[in-house]
Amino acid sequence: NVLPLPFLMENLPRYSVIITSKDRPATLAGTIQTLLRQSHPAESIVVVIDKASDLDSLQNGCGSLIFPGALTAKRNAGVDNVPASSGLLLFVDDDVELHQDYARFACELFASHPEIVAASGNVLVDASIPRARAIGILAQAKIPESHFKSRGKDSVLYGCNMILRREAALQERFDEALQFLQQANGIGRLDAP
């Protein structure tokens, strides 16, 4: 079921973005650009990298954290470094391209449904394609039909674009013992507070 939700921007929850990356500074730069184009801007963007050379340069509104380690440990480090005023945390891969209204739709969903603790957007293409092609696909996508849809209570989050309530991410940390993401992206069961 698609959830059409008209909201005024000033009434939307604040959110921060956490991106983990390693050895792909040019790819990461494109993802930072897609985040800076969001119609509902992030309060902060935290890039968690292994070493300084993983990031070409910092964009305005971005902070970096050098934290070598597994993906799940990096995500936890990112959670620990966002402003407390961010009620939502958006985790994206370093090669994702988002529709310009992705964050607005996500924040509208969470504002309208306090029982929702975590969600993933609809993935239009799950493959390595050139960024220009991804931008073209998104330009043709019908919104709101192609964004957040109900997948049921026990659905698994899709790690390339998942958004969580900050309290839930602080309460149920990513499992740092996991090396692969096949197990629900390293996060346990999340229930509404």
N, C-alpha and C positions, 0 to 999 in steps of 0.2 A: 504494500500500500504506500502510495506517495503521500507525503504530508505537506500540503501547501500552507505556508505560514507567513502572512504579511506582518512585518515588524518595522518599527522605526529604528534606524541604526543606533541611536543613542540609548535605546533600551536593551540592546543586545549584550550578552555577557562578554567580559574581557577574556582573551585567550592568549596563550603563548605557544610558539612553535618550537619543537625540538627536532633537529636533524642530526643524524650521525653520518659520518663520512670517513673514508680512508682512501687516499691515493687517487682522488678524482676531482681536483680543484676546478677544472673547466665545467664538468657536469654539475657540480655543486653550485657554481655561480649561476647557472641557468635556473636551478631550483630556487635559489634566493630571489631571483628576478620574478618568478611566478608568484612567490609569496608577497613580494612588495607590490604586486599588481592587484591584490585582493581588494574587493570593494569594501570589505569590513577588515581594516588593517589589524595585524597582530599587535599586542602590547609589547611583546619582545620576540626575537628570534634567537635561539641559542643553538649554535653549531658546535657539536662535540666531535673533535677530531683527534687523531693519534699524534700528529706533529704539525708544527706551524706551516710547513709546505703543503699540507692538505687543503689549504685555503689560499686562493690567489690574493684576495684583499677583502677586508671587511666592508660591507655595505652599511649605509646609515640604518640604524635600528637593529643591527645584528651584534651579537656578542659571541665570542668563541671561548671554548673551554678545551684545553688539551688534556685528554684523559685516555691514554692507551688502554685497551682492553676489549672484551667481548661486547657485542651489540647491546645485550641486556644491561650490562654494567654502565655502558655509555648512556643509555636511556635513563637509568636511575640518576646518574650524575646530572643529566639535563633537568630532570624533575627537581632536583635539589637547588638548581640555579635559575629558576624563573621567579618573577615577582609574585609575592603572596596574593596580590590583587587579581591575578589571572585565575578565574574560576574553571577554565577549561584548558587542556593541554592537547595540542595537535602534534602528532608524530608523523613525519613523512620521510620517505627514502630520499637519498640525495639526487635521484634521477627522475623525480616525479614532476609532472606538469598538471596543474590544477586549473579548473574553470575559475574565472575571476570571481564568481559568486560562491565558490565552495565554502569558504569560512562563514559567510553570511548565512547560507542554508544550514550549516552545521550548528551555528549558534542559535538560530531560530528554533531548530529542533530541540536543543537542550533547554532553551527558555520556556518552551511550550510543554515539555514533558519532563518534570523533575524526577520521574521514576527511571529515566534512561541514564545509565551510568557511563556507557561507552558505545561508540558507533564507528562504522567504516563507511566511506562513500562508495558508490558504485564505480567499479573499475571498468572503463570503456575498452582499454587495450592493455593486456598483461604481457607485454613483450618489450624487448629493447628495440625501440624505433627512434629515428631521428626526432629531435625536439620540435623541429618545424612541422613534421607530420603530426605529432601529438597536438600541437597548437591548432592545426587545421581540423583535426577530429573534434576537438573541444568546441571550435567555432560552429561546427555543424550540429553539436549535441543539443537535444531539446531539454530545456530546463523548465520545470522541475522534474520531468519524467525520468531524467537520467542521474539523479543524485541519490540522496539517502532513502532507502527503502527498508521496510521491516523484513528482517530475515529470521525472526523468531527469538524467543527468550534465550536460547542456548547457542546462538550463532557464534562463530569464531571471528575475531577481529582480523582485518586484513592489514598487515603491518605497514604497507607502503603509504597508507592514509588512514590513520585511526585517531579518534579524538576521545579523550577521557575527562571525566570530572577530576579536578586536581586532588580533591580529598580522597578519591578512590585510588589514584596513582600513588599517593603518599601512604595509604593504608595497606594496599596490596602491591608491593614492589615487584618489579620484573625479576624473575628468577635468574640470578647471575650464574647459576650452575649450568644453565642450558647453553649449548653452543650453536644450536640450530633453531630455526623459527617454526618448524613444523608443529610444535606443541603450543599452539595458541599465542605465538609471539612472546612467550616467556612470562605471561601474566596470568595469575590464577583467576578464579571465579570472582566476578565483581557483582555486588548487590547494592541496591540503593541504600544510602544511609538511613 
